[in-house]
Amino acid sequence: LLTAMMASASMAHRFVAASCVAAMAAFALLATTSSAQLDPHFYDKACPAALPTIKRLVAEAVAAEPRMGASLLRLHFHDCFVSGCDGSILLDDTPFFTGEKNAAPNANSVRGFDVIDRIKGAVNAACRGNVVSCADIVAVAARDSVVALAGPSYEVPLGRRDARTASQAAANNSIPAPTFDLGRLASNFASQGLSLQDLAVLSGAHTLGFSRCTNFRDRLYNETATLDGSLAASLRAVCPRAAGSGDDNLAPLDATPARFDGAYYASLLRSRGVLHSDQQLFAGGLGVTDALVRFYAANTDAFRRDFAEAMVRMSSLSPLTGSSGEVRYDCRKVNYS
């Protein structure tokens, strides 16, 4: 199927794909060694209660607030795209570094830190010690959030250790923005060793959750030719044109924001992508992503399968393993502080 899609791709796609090959090859060499050290059964002997404890607390958090499932999934994504899946996004600022929490893609937006704190405390109690890294907790909580909202389960490779530092500048430079065009999205994912198919299927995480007005205001008022009129009318009711007015007002990213399904892709076919970056996957200039959107809109089972596989790849980006990093007692600060 993917081969057929690639054969029908436009010249623009072939140009972008060719430009991505070198970045992907270089990244693969770096990532393979460290990710190979991860193991879904890493805690089976050291703390068999760890994963059931995480699952229970995630289920409680999502039951209390379904939106939290999307937030925990996004927390994992934003962690992994900045220097790998190392829990650096959880660190508060210190006199020695300015962390990622207040970077432009995260400030007043990324959430769920209190849930991770509760999980860490409960896991430390269940394990009778500081056994499970914060980075692993974030990765497992993302999977359990998907499951809690009727999405697919998958085995999470484990054994990550936690970073001892964080970088606001790296977060500003590495996390793709909702204003990105498709070519820039493709290059961003390629820099992480992820393919165009990974881009299309991981963007399907937007089948869950909401977006802030500030992230879709430009699309709402400046892209009327590619935005469904009825959706535009409903978005204008929550997102005024004036910058700074209603910035934090929320709109669902698809019609079923608390259920993992194929509605996200169906919405793109109807020009109902809320974010510019989402709608770029369909009619954004690359035939292969158009084909993938059509395919996943019609084949929810394939989306679920491919999403699970792509999440495993993403969750294995440049982990700290072995003697690198540490296992933090408190996810918000390194152990020496």
Helices and strands as residue ranges (DSSP letters): H 2-7, H 11-35, H 50-64, H 67-80, G 88-90, H 113-127, H 134-148, H 168-174, H 182-191, H 196-202, G 203-207, E 210-212, H 213-222, G 224-226, H 229-236, E 250-252, H 263-269, H 276-279, H 287-298, H 300-315
